Amino acid sequence: MDQSLFTANNVWMMICTALVFFMHLGFSLLESGLTRQKNTINILFKNLFIICGGLLIYYLVGFGLMYPGEFNGFFGFAGFGIELPENGNSLSYADGGYTYWTDFLFQGMFAATAATIVSGAVAERIKIHAFMIFSVIYLAIVYPIVGSWQWGGGFLSSLGDYFGEEGGFHDFAGSTLVHSVGGWAALIVIVILGARIGKFGKDGKSKAIPGHNIPLATMGVLILWLGWFGFNGGSVLSADPALTSLVLVTTSLSAAAGGFGAFIVSSIKFKNFDVTMFMNGILGGLVGITAGADLMAPIESIAIGLISGALVVFAVSWIDRLKLDDPVGAVAVHLFCGVWGTLAVGLFGEKAGLLQLLYQLIGVTFIGVFCSVFAYLFAKIIDKTVGLRVGKREEVEGLDIHEHGMDAYADFGLNDH
């Protein structure tokens, strides 16, 4: 490999890093648009905190936990902070795909994404400082340890050794390692938090609480789709033309199919064309393809997307029947479609087979149990100490005024006198 190719690889990875960073704007718009006006500042504050706090905590401990070097496959720690290794900016680092600095920043953006998933699910009733504490702890401990099991060379990456076979768990860009990690935490915390006031009537039936700005939410979805070109495209870990092109094609086809799957199923089920279901179907298709975007043929990515979109509709209904409240559908999109997309690696594509499906099932189970247990412990400790949920008055009047002392749309539409 010559210097020019190394430079091209690194530039592509830096562009992908920027695209993943841009996804945080998408999450901000989506979450604020799908929630009520009185909680807009709260949503924006949480998303700003996640990217700032996420990067800092990933610098301090996350990167060292996720990429510990030689370790026992379950837990290792390379040390606090980051320090340029001897070959960090040379052709010999990461097979010439990128530099050490680019490696850290790209992975740091992924880490922040996992916490953003929780933000939408717990919207409109969680105390801001409780959310910040939970996010920091979860990002510092759970996300990087799970990541080390696969991307850091841990036991999941070589599961075949335990069966006397080759291969192991496969998660190309994080259907499980990012999205389900955030999805499990979101599910556990909304169980502990309870539903928003007015979400379920005395008869137990779910009542819609409309978001205040659907155009804003739609913009967020389209920005997220754009950002996914960096999320999945960057996971090639180089600018390899053939594989990068394939990944972008499978990613986009799955997203499009996810939107169609959700819109068709929801129109049959609810007898209307629900744009929010359409939006979450697109996101479900993106999450679903993320584990196997490098392995799928175009037709297989369409199948994964269609099933992901349909799954979102049924998951949203199922979550409602359990009387759980997820204002933006984060659990349906990131947990359900994350698990489905991970298992789909054993059903479709180059690695399809019963043994691979077993590897995928083992990985999903280990990660699900680990994330759920620790999310529960962290959330319960926070609930018993500082408290998770705001008071009734704060929730009814809005978190913007009570937790932030301001209004997102102050005097909007009013005449000054």
N, C-alpha and C positions, 0 to 999 in steps of 0.2 A: 504494500500500500504506500502511495506517495503522499506528500504533504497536502497537495491540492484536494485529494479525496478525503483525507482526514478533516480538512477545513470544511469541505462541503457537508460531511456527516455532522460535524459539530454545529454548523450554522442551522441545519435542519432541526437538530435537537433543541437548539435555543428558540427557534420559531415555534416548535411544539410546546416548549415550556411556556411561552407567551400565550399560546392558545389555551392551555390548561388554566393559566392565570385568568384569562378572559372569561372562563366558565363561571368564575365567582360573580361577575356581573350578571350572567344569566341566572344563576341561583337567586341572587338578590331580587331581580325583577320578577322571576317566577313566584317566589315565596311572598313578596309584598303584594303582587297583583292578585294572588289567590286568597289573601287574608283581608281583614277589614281595615279601613282607612285609619282607624284609631290606633293601630299597632304597626304602622309602617316604619316609623323611626326605630322601633324595637327590632324589626326584621333587619333593617339596614345596619344597625349597630352590631348585631350578632354576626352578620356576614363580614363586616370589616374586622371585627375582633378575631374571627376564625382565621382569616388569611394572615393577619399580623401575629397573633398568638401561635398559630399553627407553625409558621416558619421558624419562629424563635424557639419553640419547644422541640421542633424537629432538629434544629441546629444543636441544641443543648444535649438532648439524649436520644431522640428518635432515630437519627441516621446511624448512630453507634449501635443501637439495639437491632436495627433492621439489617445492617450489613456488618456483622461482628467479625467476619473473617473465619478462621478455623474455629468451629464450636461443636457442641454435642448434638446439634440438629434441633434442639428444643429451646435453648436459651443461651444467649451469649451477649457480650457487651464489649465494644471496641474502645469505649472511653467517651468522655464528655467532649462536646464540641466537634469541630472538623479540622483536620490538618492535612495539607497537601502531601501525598506520598511521593516517593522519588520519581515514579513514572506517571504521576497524575495528569500531566499535560502533554504526554507523549503518545506516539503511535502504538505503544505497547499497552496502554491503558484501555480496557474495555474493547479490545480488538480493533482499536482505532475508530470506534463509533462516536466518541465524545470525550471531553475532558472530565476530570474529577469534579471541577466546579459546576459544570453543566449537569453532571450526574446528581449532585446534591440538590440543585435547584429544581430540576425536573421531578425528583422524588418528593421533595418538599411540597410541591404543588399538589401532588397526589394525596399526600397526608392530610392537607387542609380540606380536600374534597370530602373525605370520610366524615368529618365533623359537620360539614354543611348539610349533609343529609339529615342529621338529627335536628338541626335548626328548624326546618320546615315542619317536621312532624309534631314538635312540641310548641308550635307557635301559639301565641295569644293567651297563654296562661302560665308560663314558667318565669320564675324570677331571673332577672338578667345575670346577677352574680352567681346564682346556682348553675345556670347554663354555662357560664364561663369556667367555673371550677370543674364541672363535669367534662367539658370539652378538652381542657388542658390535661387532665388526668388520663382520659381515654386516649388522646393522641400521644401522650408521653409513654404509655405502657402497652395498651392493647393493640393498637394499630401496628406499631413497629415489630412487636413480637410475632404477631400473625404473619406479617410480611416476611420476616426472617425465615419462617418455616418453608417458604417457597422461593421467593426472589433472593433471599439471602443465602440460599444453599442448604436449607434445613431439611427436616425429615420428609416433608411432603414432596419435595422435588425429586426424591429418590425412593418413593414408596415401593417400587418394584423390588428393591433389595430385600424387603421383608417377605416377599412372596417367591423369591428366587427367580424373578423375571426382570425384564428391562422396563424402563419408563417410570412414570410417576404422575402425580397430580399436575394438571395443566390449567393455568389461568393466565392467558396472554397479557391482558391489561387490567384485570381487576374486577370482573363480575362478582367474585366472592371477596378477594383480598382488599378491595376498596368499597364496593357498593354494598355487599352483604354485611361487611364489618360495620358500616354506618347504619344499615337497615336493622340489624339485630339490636343495636343500641337504641335506635328510634323506637322499636317495638316495645322493648322493656321499659323505657322511660314513660311512654304514653300509657302503659298499663298502670304504672305507679302514680302518674299525674292525675289520671281521670279525664273525662271529657269536659269540653268547654260548657259553660252555663248556656242552656238553651239548645244544645245539640241534640239531646234526646228528651222527648216529651214524657209526660206522665204515663202515656201508653207504651213507652219504650221504643217508639218508632223514631228513626233518624230524621232529623229536620235539616234541610240544606241551609248552610250559612254562606251566602255568596261572597266571593272575593270582590274587592272594590274596584279593580282595574284589570279586566280581562285582556285588553290590548297590551298592557305592560307585561302580563304573564306570557302572552304569545311571543312577544319580543324575546323574553327570557328563554323560551324553548328553542327558538331559532338560533340564538346566541350559543346555547348549550350544544346544539347540533354542530355548529361551526367549531366550537371548542373541542368536540369529540374527535375531530380530525387530528388534533394534537395529542389528545388522550390516547387514542388507539394508534395513530400514525407514529407517534413518538415512541411507542412501546416496541416498535421494530428495533429500536436502539441503534439505528444508523439511517442513512438516506438510501438504503438499498432500493433501487428503482422498482424491481419486480414485486417484492414483498410489500413495500409501502403502498404501491398502487392497488394491489389486491386488498389490503387491509382497508383502505379508504372506500373501495367499492363495496365490500361486504358490510362495512359500517353503515354506509348510506342506504343500501338496499334494505338492511334490517330495520333501520329507522323508519323508512317509508312504509315498509310492510307492517311495522308496529302500529303506525298511525292508522292504516287501513283496517287492521285487525280490531283495534279498539273501537273505531268509528262504526264498523259494520256490526260488531257484537252489541255495542251499547245502543245502536239505533233499533236493533231487533228487541233487545231486552227492555229498553226504557221508552221506545216509540218516539224518539226525538234525536236530533243531531247535536250531541253535546260536545262543544269545542274543548272543554276541559278534559274530557275522556280522550279526545283526539290528541291533545297535547301530551297527556300522560302515556298514551300508546306509543307515540314517537319516542319518548324517553325510555319506555320499557323496551322498545326495540333496540335502542342504543345500549342499554345495560345488558340485555340478553346476548348480544353478539360480542361483547367485550372480552369474554373468556376465550372465545375460539375464532376471533376475526382473522387470525393468520392461517387457519386450517380449513376454512369453509369455501366451497364453490358458491358462486352467486345464487343459485337456486336454493342451496341449503341455508344461506343467510336470510333469504326471503321467508323460508319456512320458520326459522327461528324467530324472526321478527313478527310474523303473523300470530304465532302462538304467544309470544310475549305480550302483544297488544291485547289479545283476547284475555290473557291471564290477568292483566291489569284490571279489566272491568270486573271479573269475578272476584278478584282479591279485594277490591274496594268494597264490593257488596258484602263479602264475608267479614271484613273488618268492621263494617257497620253493624252487622248482626251480632257481633261480639260486644257491641257497645263500646268500641274503642274509637277514639277521635284523632284522625290524622288530617289536618286541614288541607294539605297539599298532595296527599296520596303518596308520600315518600316511602312508606313501608311496602305498598303494593308495587311500586316501580323498582325500588332499589333492593329490597329483600326478596320478594317473590320472583322478580325477573332475574335478579342476580343468581339465585339458586338454580332457576330453570336454565339460564344460559351456561352455567358451570356444568350441569348435568348433560346439557346438549352436546358437549365435547365428546362424550362417550356414545352419542347416538348419531351424530353427523360428522362429516369431514374426515380428514386424513387419519385420525387416531380412533375412530369409532370402533367399538367392540366392548364385550362384556367386562374384560379386565380393566379397560380404561374407565368404563362407567363405574366400576367398583372403586378405582382410585379417586374419581370425582366425588363419589358419595362419601368416602372416608374423609376427604378434605372438607367438604361442606359440613359434615357432622362435627368434626373436631373444632372447626372454626366457629360454628354456630354455638356449641356448648361453651367454649372458652369466652366468646364475646358476651353471651347472655349472662353467664355467671358474674363476670367482672362488671358488666354494665349494671346489673342488679345491685351488687355490693356497693359500687360507687354511688348510685342514685339513692339507695336507702340511707347510706351514711350522710349524704348531703341533706336528704329530707329530714333526718333526725337532728341535724345540727343547725344549719342555716335555713332549712326549709326549701322545698322545690317550687311550690305553687304560690302565686300572688293571692291576696285577699279578694273577696267578692267585689268590693267597691272598685278596686284597681282593675279587675278584669272587666267589669261592666263599663266603666268610664274610659278604659283604654290604657295600655301600658305606656304609650308615648308621653302622656301628661304626667303620669305617676312615677314612672321609672326614669324618664329622660327630661321632663320639664319643658317639652316643646311639642309642636304639632307639625306633621309633615306638609300639610297644606294650609298653613296659617293664612286666614283671611281670603282664601281662594274663592273667587266668585262673589265677594262682598264689596260693596261700595264703601270707600272711605268717607267719613263725614267729620 
